[in-house]
C-alpha cells in the first residue's frame, strides 16, 4: 500500500485498492458523506483506517 502524506491515514486511491473498487466510487462515497474523512488545505482527502472500516461495516449491515 502506498504511504500517504499523513502517516497512518489512507488516500482515496489507497482505499480504492484496499476495497477493490474504482477511485471514482471512493470519491463518490466521500462526497456523499458515507466515509468520514479529513480534508487537507489543498483539497485532498485523508481517511483514518478505522473510519474506512466503519463505513464498510455500516454498508454491509
Phi, psi and omega per residue, in radians:
X1 nan 2.434 3.140
X2 -1.211 2.585 3.134
X3 -1.469 2.237 3.106
X4 -1.437 3.018 -3.128
X5 -1.229 -0.405 3.104
X6 -1.985 1.986 -3.092
X7 -0.939 2.335 3.107
X8 1.565 -0.230 3.132
X9 -1.752 2.670 3.131
X10 -1.792 2.545 2.963
X11 -1.501 2.843 3.052
X12 -0.995 -0.645 3.107
X13 -1.133 -0.705 3.077
X14 -1.029 -0.791 -3.098
X15 -1.176 -0.686 3.107
X16 -1.060 -0.733 3.101
X17 -1.148 -0.727 -3.116
X18 -1.117 -0.727 -3.118
X19 -1.512 -0.152 -3.093
X20 1.029 0.830 3.052
X21 -2.243 3.011 3.125
X22 -1.320 2.734 3.067
X23 -1.053 -0.654 3.142
X24 -1.070 -0.638 3.098
X25 -1.092 -0.796 3.117
X26 -1.114 -0.737 3.128
X27 -1.081 -0.706 3.113
X28 -1.109 -0.774 3.108
X29 -1.071 -0.673 3.094
X30 -1.115 -0.808 -3.136
X31 -1.122 -0.569 3.135
X32 -1.437 -0.146 -3.138
X33 1.433 0.230 3.132
X34 -1.266 -0.432 3.128
X35 -2.086 2.146 3.077
X36 -1.240 2.351 -3.099
X37 -2.640 3.002 2.984
X38 -1.992 2.702 3.127
X39 -2.036 2.212 3.139
X40 -1.390 2.824 -3.112
X41 -0.950 -0.530 3.129
X42 -1.416 -0.033 3.110
X43 1.703 -0.077 3.135
X44 -1.313 2.645 3.093
X45 -1.711 2.585 2.968
X46 -2.356 2.458 -3.019
X47 -2.183 2.271 3.045
X48 -1.275 2.430 3.136
X49 -0.955 -0.656 -3.138
X50 -1.195 -0.523 3.068
X51 -1.252 -0.637 3.068
X52 -1.115 -0.772 3.129
X53 -1.088 -0.730 3.123
X54 -1.110 -0.663 -3.139
X55 -1.167 -0.739 -3.117
X56 -1.263 -0.601 3.088
X57 -1.146 -0.755 -3.141
X58 -1.135 -0.701 -3.110
X59 -1.187 -0.550 -3.105
X60 -1.568 -0.053 -3.125
X61 -1.434 nan nan
